[in-house]
């Protein structure tokens, strides 16, 4: 088996005196989707923010343990954060398009990275939008302000914007919360198809969504990793009673 693209060892997080994550050891295998489920307050989003060091924007937080990306400890002082966040992109729960056109949303990051050729940028825009199942809906109005799109379209644009930077890993923080079933289905279709080229961590409160798309599933509870395994096993024969209680709706 190939080395995992992301691996944590004894990962812990404290914030303002509270323990938010406790000794999380988990792996993300290449070209797979890892789903993370658990009730509100279980540390799921905090885990994502630790993985690409966005947690450092929040004051008073302390990370312990190790996080490895491609075998490299990302909390070493020499790690370039701009490089890291290009490699490990993140789509948030609420769509956050830039206040500019659809086209500019997708070319902003690549231009910062030195891509200036018009043909290359146009190809990148089309490929990214196709990957996010949005091209056919917007191809004739790329100069439209992104904020004019529907909520579901904005979220797919945010996914396309991350893909335009060609990351290795995409973190999805409940990306379908508040979206209609059609938009949700399109995002799910996109990430299932895209795992040929990327690796995903999907955090969601929608256990049915995880059962549909994730290859492996982890259950978090009060900042602890209760268990992880193949999604089919987690949903049909979990090892821990608390996992079964959560999945069957007894709490959460």
C-alpha positions, 0 to 999 in steps of 0.5 A: 500500500502506498504511503498516505498523503496525510497522516497525523500522529497524536494530534491535539489542539487546545484553545483558551484552556479547552481541549478541542482535539485529543491525540488524533492519529489518522491517515488519508490515503491517496485518491480517496475520500475520507468522511468525518462525522460526529455531533456539533462540537466534536472538533471536526472543523478544527481538525481541518483547520489544523491540517492546512494551518488555518488554525493559526489565524485564531489566537490562543490555540496550541497544536501538539503532535504531528501532521505529515503531508507527503511525509513532511511535518507541516508544523516545522518552521521552514514550511512555506504556508502559501505553498502548503495552502495551495497543496491543501485547499479548503472549501468552507460551509458557506460559499465565499466567492470573491467580489469579482466576476466568475472568470476573475474568481478562477484566474486570481490565484493562478495569476498570483502564481505567475500564470499570465498566458491568456490561452492557458488561463482560459483553458484552466477556467474551462477545465476547473468549471467542468470539474465542478459541474458548472461549465455548462451553466456559466460558460456564456456569462463568465463576466457575470459577478460571482455573487449573482450566482445561486448558492449552489452555483457559488459553492461549485465555483468555490470548489472550481477555484480551489481546483484551479490551483491544482492542489493535492488535497481538498478539505471540504467543511460541510460544503452542502449545508443549506444547499438544495438536493440538486446542488448537493448531488452535483457536488457529490458527483464532482468529488467522486469523479475527482478523486482520480486526481485529488484526495478529499477529507469531507466533514459533514453533519449529513451521515447519509452523504458520507455513506454515499461518497466516502471510501473511509469514515471516521467518527469524532466525539468530543474531540476524540477519534472513536473509530475509523474504517471502511465506510461500509463497515462503519455504517453496518457493523461499527466497533463502538456502540457510540458510533452506532448510536450516532449513526442511528440517530440516538444522539447528535 
